[in-house]
Amino acid sequence: MLTLDNLSLTLGGRTLLDDVSLDCPAGSLTALIGPNGAGKSTLLGLMAGDRAPSRGKVRLDGRPIEAYGIRALAARRAVMPQDSVLRFAYRVEEVVRMGRALRDLPPEDDDRRIGEAMADVEITDLAGRDAMTLSGGEQARATFARVRVQETPLLLLDEPTAALDLRHQERLLRLAAGWAAQGHCVVAVMHDLNLAAAHADRLALLDQGRLVAHGTPWEVLERRQLEHVYRQPVCVMSHPDRHCPVVVTTAPAKEFT
């Protein structure tokens, strides 16, 4: 579905990404993790085709992403930006409906799909509200519903759970994992390692613009590796129900200060 070949990006003399290669196949949810400034959102922007790399290629279904026109790209990938703040006084239902705008989808399905997406993220009762009056978490859920109704094979999410409470973090990520299980490709930038471990098939750990590790949650969330990247002592345990890794910080030692 999505292949990154030796991507590098340099801006203003500073290297933001350095020789990143990664495969994100159909039917998978890949979480991009790493400390602040590691290059996660920058990498997602390259995946979306919003910015061109200084070197390397992004291929979507085997084609260079720059070969797609605007409408063709809108049919292949949807993007939930990190900033989900809605700055125009549209009704919530209108915001969600925008996801259908550049898609050649059966118009008779629009109302049903929009209704389903709003119900999935529990904003049906907000349909008639001015979107600018919503809380940050409600706006994030409306934005997620908008990218869902775009119905693309590739879904790119930049910190989708940052503004959400516990219930809606779990709900949104279950929806994203379900989308992947249906054969779509989902890539999400995430800071919460435990949410990433619980819901993602694959983790890609970035540090200072380089891909440090890529694999299953158990392969990537290895204690020594995490301590080196985050410069914070941690303990890695098994979740009692999900049997995925759980990362807990411990008291900092001198070598990490």
C-alpha beads as a LAMMPS data file, in Angstrom:
LAMMPS data file: protein, C-alpha beads

257 atoms
256 bonds

1 atom types
1 bond types

-500.0 500.0 xlo xhi
-500.0 500.0 ylo yhi
-500.0 500.0 zlo zhi

Masses

1 110.0

Atoms # bond

1 1 1 0.000 0.000 0.000
2 1 1 2.530 2.629 1.166
3 1 1 6.302 2.332 0.725
4 1 1 8.954 4.805 1.849
5 1 1 12.324 4.455 0.147
6 1 1 15.316 6.191 1.791
7 1 1 13.436 9.384 2.664
8 1 1 15.406 12.399 3.811
9 1 1 14.256 15.958 4.377
10 1 1 16.491 18.951 4.996
11 1 1 15.099 22.421 5.677
12 1 1 17.156 25.512 6.468
13 1 1 20.288 23.424 6.767
14 1 1 18.701 21.156 9.373
15 1 1 18.059 17.467 8.703
16 1 1 14.531 16.608 9.853
17 1 1 14.458 13.082 8.423
18 1 1 17.453 10.956 7.532
19 1 1 17.254 7.904 5.239
20 1 1 13.914 6.493 6.438
21 1 1 12.649 3.339 4.705
22 1 1 9.378 1.761 5.795
23 1 1 6.618 -0.460 4.410
24 1 1 3.011 0.019 5.569
25 1 1 0.938 -2.743 3.959
26 1 1 -2.793 -2.948 3.470
27 1 1 -4.546 -4.499 6.457
28 1 1 -2.220 -2.960 9.041
29 1 1 -2.219 -0.185 11.624
30 1 1 1.258 1.312 12.034
31 1 1 1.937 3.699 14.912
32 1 1 4.761 6.220 14.511
33 1 1 6.265 6.755 17.970
34 1 1 9.227 8.612 19.408
35 1 1 10.127 11.634 21.549
36 1 1 9.240 15.225 20.737
37 1 1 11.030 16.432 17.626
38 1 1 11.797 12.922 16.392
39 1 1 10.218 13.611 12.974
40 1 1 6.899 11.753 13.312
41 1 1 4.554 14.449 12.010
42 1 1 7.079 15.453 9.364
43 1 1 7.173 11.870 8.130
44 1 1 3.383 11.689 8.065
45 1 1 3.331 14.850 5.949
46 1 1 5.608 13.173 3.406
47 1 1 3.387 10.096 3.443
48 1 1 0.396 12.306 2.655
49 1 1 2.146 13.981 -0.251
50 1 1 1.794 17.368 1.428
51 1 1 5.539 17.932 1.217
52 1 1 8.250 16.555 -1.072
53 1 1 11.329 14.868 0.421
54 1 1 14.813 16.191 -0.266
55 1 1 15.793 12.666 -1.242
56 1 1 13.987 9.340 -1.645
57 1 1 10.513 8.320 -2.758
58 1 1 7.039 7.807 -1.309
59 1 1 5.093 5.210 -3.281
60 1 1 1.355 4.689 -2.909
61 1 1 0.165 1.463 -4.544
62 1 1 3.479 1.287 -6.384
63 1 1 3.232 4.781 -7.917
64 1 1 5.194 7.843 -6.792
65 1 1 2.803 9.903 -4.695
66 1 1 3.549 13.044 -6.712
67 1 1 2.097 11.298 -9.786
68 1 1 -1.415 11.550 -8.303
69 1 1 -3.596 14.561 -9.041
70 1 1 -5.644 16.226 -6.307
71 1 1 -8.831 14.241 -6.904
72 1 1 -6.938 10.978 -7.393
73 1 1 -5.043 11.552 -4.144
74 1 1 -8.289 12.375 -2.302
75 1 1 -9.599 9.013 -3.481
76 1 1 -6.563 7.163 -2.134
77 1 1 -5.733 8.794 1.195
78 1 1 -7.410 10.818 3.963
79 1 1 -5.519 12.865 6.549
80 1 1 -6.486 13.831 10.092
81 1 1 -4.175 16.744 10.975
82 1 1 -2.637 17.286 14.384
83 1 1 -4.516 20.570 14.704
84 1 1 -8.223 19.649 14.647
85 1 1 -9.429 23.120 15.656
86 1 1 -12.405 24.169 13.500
87 1 1 -12.245 27.882 12.696
88 1 1 -15.417 28.357 10.651
89 1 1 -18.997 28.356 11.894
90 1 1 -20.188 25.285 10.017
91 1 1 -22.607 22.901 11.627
92 1 1 -20.980 19.671 12.802
93 1 1 -22.868 17.612 10.229
94 1 1 -21.574 19.936 7.484
95 1 1 -17.989 19.455 8.683
96 1 1 -18.352 15.677 8.448
97 1 1 -20.027 15.948 5.024
98 1 1 -16.941 17.754 3.675
99 1 1 -15.192 14.380 3.634
100 1 1 -17.339 13.413 0.645
101 1 1 -16.569 16.598 -1.345
102 1 1 -13.779 15.430 -3.671
103 1 1 -14.901 11.818 -3.837
104 1 1 -16.815 10.228 -6.689
105 1 1 -18.980 8.189 -4.347
106 1 1 -22.676 7.278 -4.750
107 1 1 -24.537 10.369 -3.441
108 1 1 -27.409 8.203 -2.280
109 1 1 -25.022 6.714 0.310
110 1 1 -23.923 10.071 1.743
111 1 1 -26.516 10.476 4.495
112 1 1 -26.128 6.888 5.708
113 1 1 -22.315 6.984 5.748
114 1 1 -22.240 10.355 7.485
115 1 1 -24.769 9.179 10.069
116 1 1 -22.775 6.012 10.740
117 1 1 -19.491 7.902 11.138
118 1 1 -21.033 10.387 13.552
119 1 1 -22.620 7.596 15.583
120 1 1 -19.302 5.728 15.720
121 1 1 -17.589 8.666 17.449
122 1 1 -20.674 9.626 19.469
123 1 1 -21.383 13.070 18.015
124 1 1 -24.845 12.411 16.553
125 1 1 -26.423 14.685 19.151
126 1 1 -24.025 17.468 18.087
127 1 1 -25.023 17.393 14.401
128 1 1 -26.723 20.805 14.437
129 1 1 -24.174 22.563 16.671
130 1 1 -21.843 25.305 15.496
131 1 1 -18.554 23.405 15.186
132 1 1 -16.636 26.313 16.743
133 1 1 -18.539 25.860 20.008
134 1 1 -17.316 22.284 20.506
135 1 1 -14.655 21.269 23.006
136 1 1 -11.262 20.222 21.701
137 1 1 -12.130 16.549 22.060
138 1 1 -15.477 16.974 20.297
139 1 1 -13.780 18.798 17.430
140 1 1 -11.231 15.994 17.122
141 1 1 -14.023 13.427 16.934
142 1 1 -15.808 15.477 14.246
143 1 1 -12.572 15.643 12.245
144 1 1 -12.090 11.893 12.569
145 1 1 -15.642 11.332 11.319
146 1 1 -14.871 13.604 8.355
147 1 1 -11.824 11.586 7.292
148 1 1 -13.744 8.332 7.824
149 1 1 -16.491 9.286 5.360
150 1 1 -13.859 10.028 2.728
151 1 1 -13.615 6.208 2.462
152 1 1 -10.029 5.917 1.289
153 1 1 -7.758 2.845 1.376
154 1 1 -5.129 4.849 3.303
155 1 1 -5.904 6.744 6.513
156 1 1 -3.223 9.005 8.045
157 1 1 -3.829 10.234 11.605
158 1 1 -1.621 12.797 13.355
159 1 1 -1.966 12.460 17.153
160 1 1 -5.665 11.518 16.864
161 1 1 -6.145 10.838 20.597
162 1 1 -4.319 13.885 22.026
163 1 1 -7.508 15.770 22.994
164 1 1 -9.658 12.762 23.892
165 1 1 -10.738 11.274 27.209
166 1 1 -10.131 7.620 28.082
167 1 1 -13.370 6.334 26.561
168 1 1 -12.962 8.137 23.281
169 1 1 -9.266 7.295 22.969
170 1 1 -10.173 3.620 23.095
171 1 1 -13.206 4.048 20.843
172 1 1 -11.345 5.950 18.123
173 1 1 -8.418 3.534 18.054
174 1 1 -10.744 0.519 17.953
175 1 1 -12.393 2.112 14.926
176 1 1 -9.004 2.697 13.310
177 1 1 -7.924 -0.896 14.011
178 1 1 -11.235 -2.141 12.611
179 1 1 -10.656 -0.108 9.464
180 1 1 -7.243 -1.788 9.098
181 1 1 -8.749 -5.230 9.710
182 1 1 -11.039 -4.641 6.733
183 1 1 -7.986 -4.367 4.474
184 1 1 -7.196 -0.665 4.673
185 1 1 -3.854 0.835 5.683
186 1 1 -3.804 3.080 8.748
187 1 1 -0.795 5.083 9.971
188 1 1 -1.047 7.101 13.196
189 1 1 1.377 9.389 15.001
190 1 1 1.084 8.570 18.700
191 1 1 2.760 9.691 21.924
192 1 1 1.032 7.228 24.264
193 1 1 3.115 4.067 23.988
194 1 1 0.541 1.955 25.792
195 1 1 -2.300 2.950 23.466
196 1 1 -0.019 2.288 20.513
197 1 1 0.933 -1.158 21.857
198 1 1 -2.702 -2.070 22.521
199 1 1 -4.076 -1.180 19.091
200 1 1 -1.300 -1.141 16.478
201 1 1 0.015 -4.161 14.586
202 1 1 3.339 -2.455 13.976
203 1 1 5.337 0.287 15.640
204 1 1 7.926 2.513 13.973
205 1 1 10.236 4.170 16.511
206 1 1 11.863 7.409 15.378
207 1 1 14.637 9.369 17.043
208 1 1 16.292 12.526 15.720
209 1 1 14.878 11.947 12.258
210 1 1 16.037 8.343 11.923
211 1 1 14.066 5.113 12.059
212 1 1 15.481 3.281 15.074
213 1 1 13.224 0.210 15.086
214 1 1 10.213 -1.215 13.268
215 1 1 8.220 -4.295 14.136
216 1 1 5.635 -5.685 16.529
217 1 1 4.977 -3.888 19.830
218 1 1 7.001 -6.492 21.716
219 1 1 9.937 -6.117 19.308
220 1 1 10.014 -2.314 19.435
221 1 1 9.087 -1.583 23.053
222 1 1 12.239 -3.119 24.463
223 1 1 13.401 -1.553 27.721
224 1 1 17.001 -0.704 26.820
225 1 1 15.970 0.688 23.462
226 1 1 13.267 2.889 24.983
227 1 1 15.588 4.157 27.698
228 1 1 18.194 5.099 25.104
229 1 1 15.714 6.925 22.839
230 1 1 13.633 8.670 25.523
231 1 1 16.450 9.120 28.060
232 1 1 14.078 7.965 30.781
233 1 1 14.222 4.720 32.772
234 1 1 11.216 2.498 32.186
235 1 1 9.780 -0.875 33.089
236 1 1 8.101 -2.965 30.376
237 1 1 5.440 -5.416 31.522
238 1 1 2.692 -7.530 29.968
239 1 1 -0.870 -6.248 30.064
240 1 1 -2.959 -8.717 32.135
241 1 1 -5.851 -8.820 29.621
242 1 1 -4.482 -7.716 26.267
243 1 1 -1.078 -9.456 26.628
244 1 1 0.626 -6.539 24.898
245 1 1 3.516 -4.561 26.404
246 1 1 2.824 -1.874 28.989
247 1 1 5.474 0.805 29.532
248 1 1 5.764 2.415 32.970
249 1 1 8.317 5.073 33.872
250 1 1 10.505 4.581 36.917
251 1 1 12.543 6.991 39.043
252 1 1 15.187 8.732 36.914
253 1 1 18.748 7.639 37.418
254 1 1 21.763 9.961 37.238
255 1 1 22.716 8.888 33.731
256 1 1 19.359 10.080 32.365
257 1 1 19.409 13.563 33.904

Bonds

1 1 1 2
2 1 2 3
3 1 3 4
4 1 4 5
5 1 5 6
6 1 6 7
7 1 7 8
8 1 8 9
9 1 9 10
10 1 10 11
11 1 11 12
12 1 12 13
13 1 13 14
14 1 14 15
15 1 15 16
16 1 16 17
17 1 17 18
18 1 18 19
19 1 19 20
20 1 20 21
21 1 21 22
22 1 22 23
23 1 23 24
24 1 24 25
25 1 25 26
26 1 26 27
27 1 27 28
28 1 28 29
29 1 29 30
30 1 30 31
31 1 31 32
32 1 32 33
33 1 33 34
34 1 34 35
35 1 35 36
36 1 36 37
37 1 37 38
38 1 38 39
39 1 39 40
40 1 40 41
41 1 41 42
42 1 42 43
43 1 43 44
44 1 44 45
45 1 45 46
46 1 46 47
47 1 47 48
48 1 48 49
49 1 49 50
50 1 50 51
51 1 51 52
52 1 52 53
53 1 53 54
54 1 54 55
55 1 55 56
56 1 56 57
57 1 57 58
58 1 58 59
59 1 59 60
60 1 60 61
61 1 61 62
62 1 62 63
63 1 63 64
64 1 64 65
65 1 65 66
66 1 66 67
67 1 67 68
68 1 68 69
69 1 69 70
70 1 70 71
71 1 71 72
72 1 72 73
73 1 73 74
74 1 74 75
75 1 75 76
76 1 76 77
77 1 77 78
78 1 78 79
79 1 79 80
80 1 80 81
81 1 81 82
82 1 82 83
83 1 83 84
84 1 84 85
85 1 85 86
86 1 86 87
87 1 87 88
88 1 88 89
89 1 89 90
90 1 90 91
91 1 91 92
92 1 92 93
93 1 93 94
94 1 94 95
95 1 95 96
96 1 96 97
97 1 97 98
98 1 98 99
99 1 99 100
100 1 100 101
101 1 101 102
102 1 102 103
103 1 103 104
104 1 104 105
105 1 105 106
106 1 106 107
107 1 107 108
108 1 108 109
109 1 109 110
110 1 110 111
111 1 111 112
112 1 112 113
113 1 113 114
114 1 114 115
115 1 115 116
116 1 116 117
117 1 117 118
118 1 118 119
119 1 119 120
120 1 120 121
121 1 121 122
122 1 122 123
123 1 123 124
124 1 124 125
125 1 125 126
126 1 126 127
127 1 127 128
128 1 128 129
129 1 129 130
130 1 130 131
131 1 131 132
132 1 132 133
133 1 133 134
134 1 134 135
135 1 135 136
136 1 136 137
137 1 137 138
138 1 138 139
139 1 139 140
140 1 140 141
141 1 141 142
142 1 142 143
143 1 143 144
144 1 144 145
145 1 145 146
146 1 146 147
147 1 147 148
148 1 148 149
149 1 149 150
150 1 150 151
151 1 151 152
152 1 152 153
153 1 153 154
154 1 154 155
155 1 155 156
156 1 156 157
157 1 157 158
158 1 158 159
159 1 159 160
160 1 160 161
161 1 161 162
162 1 162 163
163 1 163 164
164 1 164 165
165 1 165 166
166 1 166 167
167 1 167 168
168 1 168 169
169 1 169 170
170 1 170 171
171 1 171 172
172 1 172 173
173 1 173 174
174 1 174 175
175 1 175 176
176 1 176 177
177 1 177 178
178 1 178 179
179 1 179 180
180 1 180 181
181 1 181 182
182 1 182 183
183 1 183 184
184 1 184 185
185 1 185 186
186 1 186 187
187 1 187 188
188 1 188 189
189 1 189 190
190 1 190 191
191 1 191 192
192 1 192 193
193 1 193 194
194 1 194 195
195 1 195 196
196 1 196 197
197 1 197 198
198 1 198 199
199 1 199 200
200 1 200 201
201 1 201 202
202 1 202 203
203 1 203 204
204 1 204 205
205 1 205 206
206 1 206 207
207 1 207 208
208 1 208 209
209 1 209 210
210 1 210 211
211 1 211 212
212 1 212 213
213 1 213 214
214 1 214 215
215 1 215 216
216 1 216 217
217 1 217 218
218 1 218 219
219 1 219 220
220 1 220 221
221 1 221 222
222 1 222 223
223 1 223 224
224 1 224 225
225 1 225 226
226 1 226 227
227 1 227 228
228 1 228 229
229 1 229 230
230 1 230 231
231 1 231 232
232 1 232 233
233 1 233 234
234 1 234 235
235 1 235 236
236 1 236 237
237 1 237 238
238 1 238 239
239 1 239 240
240 1 240 241
241 1 241 242
242 1 242 243
243 1 243 244
244 1 244 245
245 1 245 246
246 1 246 247
247 1 247 248
248 1 248 249
249 1 249 250
250 1 250 251
251 1 251 252
252 1 252 253
253 1 253 254
254 1 254 255
255 1 255 256
256 1 256 257
